[in-house]
Amino acid sequence: MEQPRTIYTPAFFLLCLSAFLFYASFNMLIPELPGYLTSLGGAEYKGYIISLFTITAGLSRPFSGRLTDSIGRVPVMAFGSLVCFVCGFLYPLVPLAVAHGVAALLLLRLVHGFSTGFKPTGTSAYVADIVPDERRGEAMGVLGLSGSIGMAFGPAIGSWLTAAFGLNPLFYTSSALALLSIIILLNMKETLLKRVPFRWKLLRISRRDVFEPTVISPSLVTFLNSFSFGAVITLTPDFSEALNVGNKGLFFTVFTISSLAIRFLAGKVSDQYGRRPVLRIASLLITAAMVLMAFSTSVASFLLAGVVFGISTGMYSPTAQAWTVDLSHSGNRGRALATMYIAMEAGIGLSAFLSATLYDNKTERFPLAFLVTAAFSLISFLYLLTGQKKKKATVFFEK
């Protein structure tokens, strides 16, 4: 498609609104799921809440990447939101499994993961199709800003809904938001020019569909920095409770709000000065945030860590996405983005399991869990320092 010189088109605004609703839909559940699992008798499986979600998200990425580049961006986005819509109605049915309630909830988390395996891949590819190349970082920043607002309001609203009305209204609200994110997409014009009808053989995945070698650098950086996020979403509900924070979603709200403005700014800065410099700073800040978390003994220091974490993730997320698109061909953007997202889900999933194991439901072990995840972001910083500089005419955004 011929790209306009501005990123602020009606299609772009609709994508941002859909992203906001989608991220709010599944993130509003996160603060309450550990308690829900504990009430079913599965306290020792808290790490699996995130790990299982990210397993299917990661496994579905090669499929979503291939389908994004074959049947189109819009169907892939719609399918991801549809999974969220259906799963919201299934969570209230988990207790009906009686003796197998824990297994039923974990299985549902496995299914729910398909949503994030599809929706972000299609959305990022669509955005890359409709914005000017030289403003890609800015566009990814604004798109990420929309998702972040959803991530900010989702957990806080989720905790409030649960406290005021109970868990079932929380789950149904999650479904309603996912449905709205689908409705917005109904009249979106497809941007993939050479589309093919869906057929089952498109689901035959080869090694090329799993790994796009041109984007190994942004994928590795994403993998290493995602360990911090896996630890945060797994441990902060319990950490909040240990510090007597009334609303378990407060930390998520603080860190997400602090990432809002920086996402827009970081994207523009990376467009002008390159992706690597921005990612170096982001990796250092993520390391600092995890160290602050490790030594937090008060609500104030806990929330300060959330602010630093929000700023750092607001810098690295849109920049890594833009870098991935920079290094990919327009015909395999879906596969390139899927590779980066696979790395992200692998980091989150492994970290969720690792941090929950290190924590082991013992508050005195919070520091150990966060310090270990800090090491991964530090490795990311060191890797970015060793990167080879390339000629501006060849790969500008590697600079």
DARA-V708207 format. One record per residue. PHI is phi in degrees with one decimal (* if undefined). OMEGA is omega in whole degrees, -180 to 180 (999 if undefined). D_CENTER is the distance of its C-alpha to the mean C-alpha in Angstrom with 1 decimal. Layout:
phi=PHI omega=OMEGA d_center=D_CENTER
phi=PHI omega=OMEGA d_center=D_CENTER
This chain:
phi=* omega=175 d_center=27.4
phi=-70.9 omega=-175 d_center=29.2
phi=-90.3 omega=173 d_center=26.8
phi=-71.8 omega=-179 d_center=27.8
phi=-82.9 omega=177 d_center=28.1
phi=-109.7 omega=176 d_center=25.9
phi=-92.2 omega=-172 d_center=22.2
phi=-92.0 omega=178 d_center=23.0
phi=-106.0 omega=177 d_center=24.2
phi=-55.7 omega=180 d_center=24.1
phi=-61.8 omega=-180 d_center=21.8
phi=-65.9 omega=179 d_center=19.2
phi=-64.2 omega=178 d_center=19.6
phi=-65.3 omega=177 d_center=19.2
phi=-61.7 omega=180 d_center=15.9
phi=-64.6 omega=178 d_center=14.7
phi=-65.9 omega=178 d_center=16.2
phi=-62.5 omega=179 d_center=14.7
phi=-64.0 omega=178 d_center=11.1
phi=-56.8 omega=-178 d_center=12.2
phi=-65.8 omega=-178 d_center=13.7
phi=-64.3 omega=-178 d_center=11.1
phi=-68.1 omega=176 d_center=8.4
phi=-64.7 omega=-176 d_center=11.6
phi=-57.8 omega=-175 d_center=12.7
phi=-91.6 omega=179 d_center=10.6
phi=-76.0 omega=-179 d_center=9.7
phi=-68.2 omega=179 d_center=13.5
phi=-85.5 omega=-168 d_center=14.3
phi=-57.1 omega=-178 d_center=12.7
phi=-65.3 omega=-174 d_center=15.6
phi=-97.5 omega=-177 d_center=18.3
phi=-66.9 omega=176 d_center=17.4
phi=-58.1 omega=178 d_center=18.9
phi=-66.4 omega=178 d_center=22.0
phi=-62.8 omega=179 d_center=22.2
phi=-65.7 omega=178 d_center=22.1
phi=-62.7 omega=180 d_center=24.7
phi=-64.8 omega=178 d_center=26.9
phi=-88.6 omega=179 d_center=27.0
phi=94.1 omega=-177 d_center=28.2
phi=-119.7 omega=-177 d_center=25.2
phi=-57.2 omega=-177 d_center=24.5
phi=-73.4 omega=-178 d_center=24.5
phi=-105.9 omega=-177 d_center=21.6
phi=-57.1 omega=-180 d_center=18.9
phi=-62.2 omega=-178 d_center=17.0
phi=-75.9 omega=-179 d_center=16.8
phi=-57.3 omega=179 d_center=14.9
phi=-88.5 omega=-176 d_center=11.6
phi=-59.0 omega=-178 d_center=13.1
phi=-66.5 omega=178 d_center=14.4
phi=-59.7 omega=-177 d_center=11.3
phi=-77.1 omega=178 d_center=9.6
phi=-61.2 omega=-179 d_center=13.1
phi=-71.8 omega=175 d_center=13.5
phi=-61.0 omega=179 d_center=10.0
phi=-69.0 omega=-179 d_center=11.3
phi=-65.3 omega=-178 d_center=14.8
phi=-82.9 omega=-177 d_center=14.3
phi=-58.4 omega=179 d_center=12.8
phi=-59.6 omega=179 d_center=16.4
phi=-68.4 omega=-179 d_center=17.6
phi=-66.4 omega=178 d_center=15.2
phi=-64.4 omega=-180 d_center=15.9
phi=-67.3 omega=-180 d_center=19.6
phi=-67.8 omega=177 d_center=19.8
phi=-59.9 omega=-179 d_center=18.1
phi=-88.8 omega=-178 d_center=20.9
phi=-123.8 omega=-177 d_center=23.6
phi=-88.8 omega=177 d_center=23.5
phi=125.6 omega=-178 d_center=21.5
phi=-76.0 omega=-174 d_center=18.2
phi=-63.5 omega=179 d_center=19.1
phi=-59.7 omega=180 d_center=19.8
phi=-66.9 omega=177 d_center=16.5
phi=-62.0 omega=-178 d_center=14.6
phi=-64.0 omega=180 d_center=17.2
phi=-62.9 omega=179 d_center=16.9
phi=-60.2 omega=178 d_center=13.2
phi=-68.7 omega=180 d_center=14.2
phi=-62.9 omega=178 d_center=17.4
phi=-61.6 omega=178 d_center=16.0
phi=-60.4 omega=-179 d_center=14.4
phi=-60.6 omega=-178 d_center=17.8
phi=-68.4 omega=-176 d_center=19.8
phi=-63.4 omega=179 d_center=18.0
phi=-58.4 omega=179 d_center=18.5
phi=-80.1 omega=-178 d_center=22.2
phi=-89.0 omega=-179 d_center=22.3
phi=-56.9 omega=180 d_center=21.1
phi=-64.7 omega=-179 d_center=24.5
phi=-86.1 omega=-177 d_center=26.4
phi=-56.9 omega=-179 d_center=25.2
phi=-60.8 omega=179 d_center=28.1
phi=-67.6 omega=178 d_center=30.5
phi=-74.0 omega=177 d_center=29.9
phi=53.5 omega=-175 d_center=32.0
phi=-64.8 omega=-177 d_center=32.4
phi=-109.4 omega=-178 d_center=29.3
phi=-60.9 omega=180 d_center=27.0
phi=-62.5 omega=180 d_center=24.8
phi=-63.4 omega=-180 d_center=24.6
phi=-64.9 omega=179 d_center=23.9
phi=-65.7 omega=180 d_center=21.0
phi=-65.9 omega=176 d_center=19.5
phi=-64.6 omega=179 d_center=20.3
phi=-65.5 omega=176 d_center=18.6
phi=-62.4 omega=178 d_center=15.3
phi=-61.5 omega=-180 d_center=15.8
phi=-69.5 omega=-177 d_center=16.4
phi=-60.1 omega=-178 d_center=13.6
phi=-60.9 omega=178 d_center=11.1
phi=-60.2 omega=-178 d_center=12.6
phi=-60.8 omega=-179 d_center=11.0
phi=-77.1 omega=173 d_center=7.5
phi=-73.9 omega=-175 d_center=9.7
phi=-111.2 omega=-171 d_center=11.6
phi=-57.0 omega=-178 d_center=10.6
phi=-64.8 omega=180 d_center=8.2
phi=-63.1 omega=179 d_center=10.7
phi=-64.0 omega=-178 d_center=13.6
phi=-65.7 omega=-179 d_center=12.5
phi=-63.8 omega=178 d_center=12.1
phi=-65.1 omega=179 d_center=15.3
phi=-62.1 omega=180 d_center=17.1
phi=-61.5 omega=180 d_center=16.4
phi=-60.7 omega=180 d_center=17.7
phi=-72.3 omega=-168 d_center=20.7
phi=-107.8 omega=-179 d_center=21.8
phi=-114.5 omega=177 d_center=21.5
phi=-63.9 omega=-178 d_center=24.0
phi=-57.3 omega=-175 d_center=23.1
phi=-74.6 omega=178 d_center=24.2
phi=-120.1 omega=-176 d_center=21.8
phi=-64.0 omega=180 d_center=18.7
phi=-61.5 omega=178 d_center=17.0
phi=-61.6 omega=-179 d_center=18.1
phi=-63.8 omega=179 d_center=16.7
phi=-65.0 omega=177 d_center=13.2
phi=-66.6 omega=179 d_center=13.5
phi=-68.1 omega=177 d_center=14.8
phi=-60.7 omega=178 d_center=12.2
phi=-63.4 omega=177 d_center=9.5
phi=-59.8 omega=180 d_center=12.1
phi=-64.1 omega=177 d_center=12.3
phi=-64.1 omega=-179 d_center=8.7
phi=-66.3 omega=177 d_center=9.3
phi=-62.5 omega=176 d_center=12.6
phi=-62.9 omega=179 d_center=11.4
phi=-68.5 omega=180 d_center=9.4
phi=-74.8 omega=-176 d_center=12.7
phi=-77.2 omega=-177 d_center=15.1
phi=-54.2 omega=-179 d_center=13.6
phi=-60.6 omega=-179 d_center=14.2
phi=-65.7 omega=178 d_center=17.5
phi=-66.2 omega=180 d_center=18.7
phi=-61.3 omega=179 d_center=17.9
phi=-65.9 omega=179 d_center=19.9
phi=-66.0 omega=179 d_center=22.6
phi=-60.3 omega=-179 d_center=22.9
phi=-65.0 omega=-180 d_center=23.3
phi=-66.1 omega=-175 d_center=25.9
phi=-86.4 omega=-172 d_center=27.8
phi=-127.9 omega=-179 d_center=27.8
phi=106.1 omega=-174 d_center=26.3
phi=-72.2 omega=-175 d_center=23.5
phi=-59.7 omega=175 d_center=24.5
phi=-59.3 omega=176 d_center=24.2
phi=-60.0 omega=-178 d_center=20.6
phi=-64.4 omega=-180 d_center=19.8
phi=-68.7 omega=176 d_center=21.8
phi=-64.9 omega=177 d_center=20.2
phi=-58.3 omega=178 d_center=16.8
phi=-63.2 omega=-178 d_center=18.5
phi=-62.2 omega=179 d_center=20.2
phi=-66.4 omega=177 d_center=17.2
phi=-64.1 omega=178 d_center=15.8
phi=-62.7 omega=179 d_center=19.3
phi=-63.2 omega=-180 d_center=19.5
phi=-67.3 omega=176 d_center=16.5
phi=-75.7 omega=-177 d_center=18.5
phi=-57.6 omega=180 d_center=21.7
phi=-60.3 omega=-175 d_center=20.6
phi=-81.4 omega=-170 d_center=20.0
phi=-59.8 omega=-178 d_center=23.5
phi=-103.6 omega=179 d_center=25.4
phi=-73.4 omega=178 d_center=23.0
phi=-78.5 omega=-180 d_center=25.0
phi=-66.9 omega=-178 d_center=23.7
phi=-102.2 omega=178 d_center=23.4
phi=-77.5 omega=-174 d_center=23.8
phi=-76.2 omega=-177 d_center=27.6
phi=-100.6 omega=-178 d_center=28.5
phi=-98.7 omega=174 d_center=27.2
phi=-128.6 omega=177 d_center=28.5
phi=-66.1 omega=178 d_center=28.8
phi=-66.0 omega=172 d_center=26.7
phi=-145.3 omega=-170 d_center=28.6
phi=-61.0 omega=-177 d_center=27.9
phi=-68.6 omega=175 d_center=28.6
phi=-66.1 omega=-180 d_center=25.5
phi=-88.4 omega=174 d_center=23.7
phi=-80.4 omega=-173 d_center=25.7
phi=-97.8 omega=175 d_center=23.3
phi=-105.6 omega=-180 d_center=24.8
phi=-61.8 omega=179 d_center=23.8
phi=-63.2 omega=-180 d_center=23.3
phi=-78.8 omega=-178 d_center=20.5
phi=-88.2 omega=-173 d_center=18.6
phi=-137.1 omega=175 d_center=19.0
phi=-103.9 omega=-172 d_center=19.7
phi=-63.0 omega=-178 d_center=21.7
phi=-69.8 omega=-176 d_center=21.7
phi=-113.9 omega=-178 d_center=18.1
phi=-64.8 omega=-178 d_center=18.6
phi=-65.6 omega=178 d_center=18.4
phi=-64.1 omega=179 d_center=15.0
phi=-70.0 omega=179 d_center=13.7
phi=-65.8 omega=178 d_center=15.6
phi=-62.1 omega=179 d_center=14.5
phi=-63.5 omega=179 d_center=10.7
phi=-58.1 omega=-176 d_center=11.8
phi=-66.5 omega=-179 d_center=13.9
phi=-75.8 omega=-180 d_center=11.8
phi=-71.3 omega=178 d_center=9.0
phi=-60.9 omega=180 d_center=11.9
phi=-64.9 omega=-178 d_center=12.1
phi=-66.8 omega=178 d_center=8.8
phi=-60.1 omega=179 d_center=10.0
phi=-68.5 omega=-178 d_center=13.3
phi=-63.6 omega=-176 d_center=12.5
phi=-72.5 omega=179 d_center=11.0
phi=-83.7 omega=-170 d_center=13.8
phi=-100.0 omega=-173 d_center=16.6
phi=-64.8 omega=175 d_center=16.5
phi=-59.1 omega=178 d_center=17.8
phi=-71.9 omega=178 d_center=20.8
phi=-63.4 omega=178 d_center=21.1
phi=-59.5 omega=180 d_center=21.3
phi=-65.3 omega=180 d_center=24.0
phi=-65.1 omega=180 d_center=25.8
phi=-93.4 omega=180 d_center=26.1
phi=61.0 omega=173 d_center=27.2
phi=-82.9 omega=-173 d_center=24.4
phi=-60.9 omega=-178 d_center=25.2
phi=-100.8 omega=-177 d_center=21.9
phi=-65.9 omega=179 d_center=19.2
phi=-88.8 omega=-175 d_center=16.6
phi=-61.8 omega=-180 d_center=18.3
phi=-59.6 omega=-180 d_center=16.4
phi=-62.0 omega=179 d_center=13.0
phi=-65.7 omega=-179 d_center=15.0
phi=-63.5 omega=-176 d_center=16.6
phi=-69.2 omega=-180 d_center=13.8
phi=-74.2 omega=178 d_center=11.9
phi=-61.1 omega=-179 d_center=15.4
phi=-68.6 omega=180 d_center=16.3
phi=-90.7 omega=-170 d_center=13.4
phi=-62.2 omega=-176 d_center=14.6
phi=-65.3 omega=-176 d_center=17.8
phi=-67.1 omega=178 d_center=16.8
phi=-61.2 omega=180 d_center=14.1
phi=-64.3 omega=-178 d_center=17.0
phi=-67.1 omega=-178 d_center=19.4
phi=-62.1 omega=179 d_center=17.5
phi=-62.2 omega=-180 d_center=17.0
phi=-67.8 omega=180 d_center=20.7
phi=-64.9 omega=180 d_center=21.8
phi=-68.7 omega=174 d_center=20.1
phi=-64.4 omega=-175 d_center=21.8
phi=-90.2 omega=-172 d_center=25.0
phi=-111.2 omega=180 d_center=25.0
phi=109.8 omega=-176 d_center=22.7
phi=-78.0 omega=-174 d_center=19.2
phi=-59.4 omega=-180 d_center=20.4
phi=-57.6 omega=179 d_center=22.0
phi=-66.0 omega=-178 d_center=19.0
phi=-69.4 omega=176 d_center=16.8
phi=-62.9 omega=179 d_center=19.8
phi=-62.4 omega=-180 d_center=19.8
phi=-61.2 omega=-179 d_center=16.1
phi=-63.0 omega=178 d_center=16.5
phi=-65.7 omega=-180 d_center=19.7
phi=-68.0 omega=176 d_center=18.2
phi=-62.9 omega=177 d_center=15.4
phi=-59.1 omega=180 d_center=18.5
phi=-62.7 omega=-179 d_center=20.5
phi=-63.2 omega=180 d_center=18.0
phi=-68.8 omega=176 d_center=18.0
phi=-66.5 omega=177 d_center=21.8
phi=-60.8 omega=178 d_center=22.1
phi=-60.5 omega=-177 d_center=20.3
phi=-60.6 omega=-176 d_center=22.6
phi=-108.3 omega=177 d_center=25.6
phi=-73.3 omega=178 d_center=24.8
phi=-125.0 omega=-180 d_center=27.7
phi=-140.2 omega=179 d_center=27.6
phi=-62.7 omega=-178 d_center=25.4
phi=-62.0 omega=-179 d_center=25.9
phi=-68.7 omega=177 d_center=24.7
phi=-61.5 omega=-179 d_center=21.8
phi=-73.3 omega=174 d_center=20.6
phi=-62.2 omega=176 d_center=21.6
phi=-60.3 omega=178 d_center=19.2
phi=-64.0 omega=178 d_center=16.5
phi=-63.8 omega=-180 d_center=17.7
phi=-63.3 omega=179 d_center=17.7
phi=-63.7 omega=179 d_center=14.2
phi=-63.1 omega=179 d_center=13.1
phi=-61.8 omega=-177 d_center=15.2
phi=-66.8 omega=180 d_center=14.1
phi=-69.7 omega=176 d_center=10.3
phi=-65.3 omega=177 d_center=11.6
phi=-82.4 omega=-170 d_center=13.7
phi=-80.0 omega=-173 d_center=11.9
phi=-62.9 omega=180 d_center=8.7
phi=-66.9 omega=-180 d_center=11.0
phi=-68.6 omega=178 d_center=13.7
phi=-65.1 omega=178 d_center=12.2
phi=-63.4 omega=-180 d_center=11.4
phi=-63.9 omega=179 d_center=14.9
phi=-61.7 omega=179 d_center=16.4
phi=-61.7 omega=179 d_center=15.3
phi=-66.6 omega=178 d_center=16.8
phi=-55.1 omega=-173 d_center=19.8
phi=-87.9 omega=-176 d_center=20.7
phi=-107.5 omega=176 d_center=20.5
phi=-86.5 omega=-178 d_center=23.1
phi=-60.0 omega=-179 d_center=22.7
phi=-79.8 omega=179 d_center=23.7
phi=-129.2 omega=179 d_center=21.0
phi=-61.7 omega=180 d_center=18.0
phi=-60.4 omega=-179 d_center=16.3
phi=-67.1 omega=180 d_center=17.1
phi=-63.1 omega=179 d_center=16.1
phi=-65.6 omega=178 d_center=12.6
phi=-62.7 omega=178 d_center=12.5
phi=-60.9 omega=179 d_center=13.8
phi=-63.6 omega=-179 d_center=11.2
phi=-69.7 omega=175 d_center=8.3
phi=-60.4 omega=178 d_center=10.9
phi=-61.0 omega=180 d_center=11.2
phi=-63.4 omega=-179 d_center=7.7
phi=-65.3 omega=178 d_center=8.0
phi=-63.4 omega=179 d_center=11.5
phi=-64.9 omega=180 d_center=11.0
phi=-64.6 omega=-177 d_center=9.0
phi=-64.3 omega=179 d_center=11.5
phi=-64.2 omega=-179 d_center=14.5
phi=-67.8 omega=179 d_center=13.8
phi=-59.7 omega=180 d_center=13.6
phi=-69.4 omega=-178 d_center=16.9
phi=-64.5 omega=-178 d_center=18.4
phi=-66.3 omega=178 d_center=17.9
phi=-66.2 omega=178 d_center=19.1
phi=-68.1 omega=179 d_center=22.0
phi=-66.5 omega=180 d_center=22.9
phi=-69.0 omega=175 d_center=22.8
phi=53.3 omega=179 d_center=24.8
phi=59.1 omega=179 d_center=25.1
phi=-122.8 omega=-173 d_center=27.2
phi=-59.5 omega=-179 d_center=26.5
phi=-70.0 omega=-178 d_center=28.5
phi=-102.7 omega=175 d_center=26.0
phi=-57.4 omega=-178 d_center=23.0
phi=-56.3 omega=-179 d_center=24.0
phi=-59.2 omega=-177 d_center=24.2
phi=-61.8 omega=-178 d_center=20.6
phi=-74.0 omega=179 d_center=19.2
phi=-67.8 omega=178 d_center=21.6
phi=-63.9 omega=180 d_center=20.8
phi=-69.1 omega=177 d_center=17.1
phi=-61.5 omega=-179 d_center=18.5
phi=-62.2 omega=-178 d_center=20.5
phi=-68.2 omega=178 d_center=17.6
phi=-68.7 omega=177 d_center=16.6
phi=-65.3 omega=176 d_center=20.3
phi=-63.6 omega=177 d_center=20.7
phi=-59.8 omega=179 d_center=18.1
phi=-60.5 omega=-179 d_center=20.3
phi=-64.7 omega=178 d_center=23.4
phi=-63.6 omega=-179 d_center=22.2
phi=-66.1 omega=177 d_center=21.6
phi=-69.5 omega=-176 d_center=25.1
phi=-89.7 omega=-176 d_center=26.6
phi=-63.6 omega=178 d_center=25.2
phi=-77.2 omega=174 d_center=28.0
phi=-78.9 omega=180 d_center=28.7
phi=-115.8 omega=-179 d_center=29.4
phi=-62.9 omega=-178 d_center=31.6
phi=-57.6 omega=-178 d_center=30.3
phi=-68.9 omega=-178 d_center=31.8
phi=-89.4 omega=179 d_center=30.0
phi=-136.2 omega=-175 d_center=26.4
phi=-58.2 omega=-170 d_center=26.2
phi=-80.7 omega=173 d_center=22.6
phi=-83.5 omega=-172 d_center=23.2
phi=-57.8 omega=999 d_center=25.7
